[in-house]
């Protein structure tokens, strides 16, 4: 028989245990709720074949948020603060799925298999010549007619208390757009606590192939897509470029930037020399060139920095790639109706595409882009946002 005093003590301990269990359950519930709030998922639209496309929004504790759809692995929005704490979207894009389906500018997409241009859409590998699809004059651009930017990717949200992420996978069949081998690309977007969008790539193939995917967001740090990017100040960690011919195909040479409008070794306003009568600018209608980044060793290092004086926003790019393509939006002509119905005009967005050099398969002196069975392609590129 339990004494009254013991019963009272037992009752007290039962009450304490129940309270502790309630606290633990409430804490777990709040933790789960906090995690779920780091990634939002919503239906973005349906493709003609009926497949659903979803938009995933990653959020961090400071309020920055990045939205991505699993069509084209496209970054649709990046909201970051200006120097006064006001948030604005800083990447060009659209409000509807159909606009991305029809898009010809690669807004926000992962492009591949091969980012940038391949001369005549042709290359030779292990003694066999491959003819790729042609979609840019006589050349191939960004993977062909229906590259990775026009594909539906498998998406897997990765919950985290501090660094929410989205893993996207696309399997490119043997012969797609003329490329040999079945190639699988996994791209993971991670939003970090320090306001960086980190992009990690992993690629594999079952036959020897070439591989050079990149990311194609158009940035405008002013917070208004009616503004040009000409007053943005750009710095690129490069002493040389790979010049192009009149079809924007690299010549195979590497030329120093000193004394030319291609010199961005110190912060320089993009518009200050863009209209110079300089052959490379004439060929590109402005800047549309690959810079040879310093200190290429396969490790991540600073590649470029952009500062927009009006907002105080700063974009710093880090990558492990040997080159970066700076494109000043020269082919935007108002025909693309973007977010809120804004017509994207000439030079209202800029791209900084981390990559291997353009037309590398046809330039033996450029770093190799060959991927073989048993190897894994790796790339890490980070877009870090801050203010000053």
C-alpha positions in Angstrom: 0.0 0.0 0.0 1.4 3.4 -1.1 1.4 6.0 1.7 -0.4 9.3 1.2 2.8 11.3 1.2 4.3 9.0 -1.4 1.1 9.3 -3.5 1.4 13.1 -3.3 5.1 12.9 -4.3 4.4 10.6 -7.2 1.6 12.8 -8.5 4.0 15.8 -8.4 6.6 13.9 -10.4 3.9 12.8 -13.0 2.9 16.4 -13.4 6.5 17.5 -13.9 7.1 14.8 -16.4 3.9 15.7 -18.3 5.0 19.4 -18.3 8.5 18.4 -19.7 6.9 16.3 -22.4 4.7 19.1 -23.4 7.6 21.5 -23.6 9.6 19.1 -25.7 6.7 18.5 -28.1 6.0 22.3 -28.4 9.7 22.9 -29.1 9.7 20.2 -31.8 6.6 21.7 -33.3 8.1 25.2 -33.4 11.3 23.8 -34.8 9.4 22.0 -37.5 7.3 25.0 -38.2 10.4 27.2 -38.4 12.0 24.8 -40.9 8.9 24.6 -43.1 8.8 28.4 -43.2 12.3 28.4 -44.6 11.1 26.8 -47.9 7.7 27.6 -49.4 6.3 25.6 -52.3 3.5 26.6 -54.7 2.2 25.6 -58.0 3.7 27.9 -60.7 1.9 26.5 -63.7 1.4 23.5 -66.0 3.2 22.7 -69.2 1.4 21.7 -72.4 1.9 18.0 -71.6 0.2 18.5 -68.3 3.3 18.3 -66.1 3.1 20.6 -63.1 5.8 23.2 -62.4 6.4 24.3 -58.9 8.1 27.4 -57.4 10.2 26.9 -54.3 11.1 30.0 -52.2 14.1 29.8 -49.9 14.2 32.2 -47.0 16.9 33.1 -44.4 16.7 34.8 -41.0 17.6 38.2 -42.4 14.7 38.3 -44.7 16.5 37.6 -48.0 14.5 35.2 -50.2 15.2 33.4 -53.5 12.6 31.7 -55.7 13.4 28.9 -58.1 11.2 26.8 -60.4 11.9 23.3 -61.5 11.5 24.2 -65.2 14.9 25.1 -66.4 16.2 25.2 -62.8 15.3 28.9 -63.1 15.9 31.5 -60.4 12.8 33.7 -60.8 13.4 36.1 -57.9 16.1 37.3 -55.6 14.9 39.8 -52.9 17.7 41.6 -51.0 18.0 44.8 -49.0 19.5 48.1 -50.0 21.6 50.2 -47.7 18.4 51.5 -46.0 17.0 48.0 -45.4 14.4 48.1 -48.2 14.0 44.9 -50.1 13.7 44.7 -53.9 14.0 42.0 -56.5 17.3 42.2 -58.3 17.0 39.6 -61.2 15.1 39.9 -64.4 12.4 37.4 -65.1 8.7 36.7 -65.7 5.5 36.4 -63.7 4.2 33.3 -65.7 5.4 29.9 -66.7 4.4 30.4 -70.3 6.7 33.4 -70.5 9.6 31.2 -69.4 8.6 28.5 -71.9 8.7 31.2 -74.7 11.8 33.0 -73.3 14.8 33.4 -75.6 17.1 35.3 -73.2 17.8 32.4 -70.7 16.5 34.5 -67.8 17.7 32.9 -64.5 18.3 29.4 -66.0 20.9 26.7 -65.8 22.2 26.4 -69.3 23.9 23.3 -70.8 25.2 20.9 -71.6 27.5 23.5 -72.8 27.2 27.1 -71.6 28.2 29.7 -74.2 29.1 29.1 -77.9 30.5 26.2 -79.8 31.8 27.2 -83.3 29.7 25.6 -86.1 28.1 23.5 -83.4 30.8 20.9 -84.0 33.6 19.3 -82.1 35.8 16.2 -82.3 36.4 13.9 -79.3 38.4 10.7 -79.3 38.6 10.7 -83.1 34.8 11.1 -83.6 33.3 14.3 -84.9 29.9 15.3 -83.4 27.5 17.7 -85.1 25.3 19.5 -82.5 22.1 21.4 -83.1 22.5 25.0 -84.4 20.6 27.8 -82.8 22.9 30.9 -83.1 23.7 31.7 -86.7 26.0 28.9 -87.7 26.9 28.0 -84.1 25.4 26.5 -81.0 24.7 28.6 -78.0 23.9 27.4 -74.4 23.2 23.8 -75.2 21.1 24.1 -78.4 17.5 24.5 -79.4 16.1 22.8 -76.3 18.9 22.9 -73.7 18.7 22.4 -70.0 16.8 25.7 -69.6 13.8 24.2 -71.4 13.7 21.0 -69.4 11.6 19.9 -66.4 13.9 19.0 -63.5 13.2 16.7 -60.5 13.2 18.9 -57.3 14.0 18.0 -53.7 13.8 20.6 -51.0 16.4 20.3 -48.3 15.1 21.7 -45.0 17.5 23.5 -42.7 17.3 25.9 -39.7 19.8 28.3 -41.3 20.6 27.3 -44.9 17.6 26.0 -46.8 18.4 24.4 -50.2 16.8 23.0 -53.3 18.4 20.0 -55.1 17.4 19.8 -58.8 18.3 16.8 -61.1 18.1 16.5 -64.9 19.1 13.4 -66.9 20.1 14.3 -70.5 19.7 11.3 -72.8 22.4 10.1 -75.2 22.2 12.2 -78.4 20.2 15.0 -77.0 21.0 18.1 -79.1 23.8 16.0 -80.6 25.8 15.4 -77.5 27.2 11.9 -76.8 26.4 10.0 -73.6 23.6 10.0 -71.1 24.6 12.8 -68.7 23.1 13.6 -65.3 23.4 17.0 -63.7 22.5 17.7 -60.1 22.3 21.4 -59.2 21.9 22.5 -55.6 20.8 26.0 -54.7 21.6 27.0 -51.1 20.6 30.2 -49.4 23.1 30.9 -46.7 22.7 32.9 -43.4 25.1 35.6 -44.8 22.9 36.4 -47.8 24.6 34.3 -50.4 23.1 32.1 -53.1 25.4 29.1 -53.5 25.2 26.9 -56.5 26.8 23.5 -56.5 26.9 21.4 -59.6 27.7 17.6 -60.0 27.7 15.9 -63.4 28.3 12.4 -64.6 28.1 10.6 -68.0 28.2 7.1 -69.3 30.2 8.0 -72.5 32.9 10.5 -73.1 31.3 13.9 -73.6 31.8 17.6 -73.1 30.3 19.4 -70.1 30.2 23.1 -69.2 26.9 24.2 -67.5 26.5 27.7 -66.1 23.9 30.0 -64.4 22.3 32.8 -66.4 20.6 35.3 -64.1 20.4 38.9 -65.3 21.1 41.2 -62.4 20.0 44.8 -61.8 21.0 45.9 -58.3 19.1 49.2 -58.5 15.8 47.5 -57.6 14.1 48.9 -60.7 14.1 47.0 -64.0 13.5 50.2 -66.0 17.0 51.4 -65.0 20.0 50.4 -67.1 23.0 48.7 -65.6 25.4 51.3 -67.1 26.0 53.1 -63.8 26.8 49.8 -62.0 30.5 49.6 -61.1 32.2 46.4 -62.0 35.5 44.8 -61.0 36.7 41.5 -62.5 39.7 39.6 -61.1 41.3 39.0 -64.5 44.2 40.3 -66.5 43.1 39.0 -69.9 40.2 37.9 -72.0 39.6 35.4 -74.8 38.8 37.6 -77.8 36.1 36.7 -80.3 35.4 37.0 -84.0 32.4 38.7 -85.6 30.3 35.7 -84.8 31.4 35.9 -81.1 33.4 32.7 -81.4 36.7 32.7 -79.5 39.8 33.0 -81.7 41.9 30.8 -79.4 44.1 33.7 -78.3 44.4 35.1 -74.8 44.9 38.9 -74.8 45.7 41.3 -71.9 43.2 43.9 -70.9 45.6 46.7 -70.0 44.9 49.8 -71.9 41.6 48.6 -73.3 37.9 49.0 -72.5 38.1 45.4 -71.2 40.1 46.4 -68.2 38.0 45.9 -65.1 40.8 45.2 -62.7 39.7 48.2 -60.6 36.0 49.1 -60.1 34.8 50.8 -63.2 31.4 52.1 -64.3 30.1 49.8 -67.0 28.8 52.6 -69.2 32.1 54.6 -69.1 33.7 52.8 -72.1 30.9 50.6 -73.5 30.4 52.8 -76.6 34.2 53.0 -77.5 35.0 52.2 -81.1 36.9 49.1 -80.0 36.7 46.0 -82.2 35.7 43.6 -79.4 32.9 45.9 -78.3 31.7 46.3 -81.9 31.6 42.5 -82.3 29.7 42.0 -79.1 27.4 45.1 -79.3 28.9 45.9 -75.9 30.4 43.4 -73.4 29.7 39.8 -74.2 33.1 38.2 -73.5 34.9 35.7 -71.4 37.5 36.9 -68.8 40.4 34.7 -67.9 40.2 34.6 -64.1 43.4 34.7 -62.0 44.6 31.9 -59.8 42.7 29.0 -61.4 43.4 25.9 -59.3 39.9 24.3 -59.0 39.3 26.1 -55.7 36.7 28.8 -55.0 38.1 32.3 -55.1 36.7 35.8 -55.7 36.0 36.4 -59.4 34.0 39.7 -59.7 32.2 42.4 -57.8 29.4 44.7 -58.8 28.3 47.9 -56.9 25.2 49.9 -57.6 25.7 53.4 -56.0 22.1 54.4 -55.8 21.0 51.5 -53.7 24.3 50.6 -52.1 23.8 46.9 -53.1 26.9 44.9 -53.7 27.1 41.5 -55.6 30.3 39.6 -55.1 30.9 36.4 -57.2 33.1 33.6 -56.1 33.8 30.5 -58.3 36.1 27.6 -58.9 35.9 28.0 -62.7 38.7 29.3 -65.0 36.5 32.0 -66.6 33.6 34.3 -66.3 31.4 35.7 -69.0 30.3 39.3 -68.5 27.3 40.1 -70.7 25.8 43.6 -70.6 22.3 42.8 -71.9 23.1 44.0 -75.4 20.4 41.9 -77.1 17.5 43.1 -74.8 15.3 45.2 -77.0 12.0 45.7 -75.2 10.3 42.6 -76.8 10.4 40.6 -73.5 7.6 41.7 -71.2 8.8 40.9 -67.7 7.6 41.1 -64.1 4.7 43.5 -63.7 4.6 44.0 -67.4 7.9 45.8 -67.6 9.5 45.7 -71.1 13.1 44.8 -70.6 15.0 47.4 -72.6 18.6 47.6 -73.9 21.1 46.9 -71.1 18.8 46.7 -68.2 20.4 43.5 -66.9 23.9 42.1 -66.6 25.1 38.5 -66.4 28.2 37.0 -64.7 28.4 33.4 -65.9 31.1 31.3 -64.3 32.3 28.8 -66.8 35.1 27.2 -68.9 36.1 29.2 -71.9 33.7 29.4 -74.9 34.4 26.9 -77.8 36.9 25.1 -75.6 36.3 21.7 -77.4 37.8 23.3 -80.5 40.7 25.2 -78.8 43.3 22.7 -77.5 45.1 25.4 -75.6 42.0 26.1 -73.4 41.3 24.1 -70.2 39.6 20.8 -71.1 35.8 20.4 -70.8 35.9 16.6 -71.4 33.9 14.5 -69.0 34.4 10.7 -69.0 32.6 7.8 -67.4 33.7 7.3 -63.8 34.5 11.0 -63.4 32.4 13.6 -61.6 32.1 17.2 -62.9 32.1 19.7 -60.0 31.4 23.4 -59.9 30.7 25.8 -57.1 29.7 29.4 -57.8 28.5 31.8 -55.1 26.5 35.1 -55.5 27.1 37.0 -52.3 24.9 40.1 -51.6 25.8 42.9 -49.2 25.6 46.7 -49.0 27.8 49.7 -48.5 
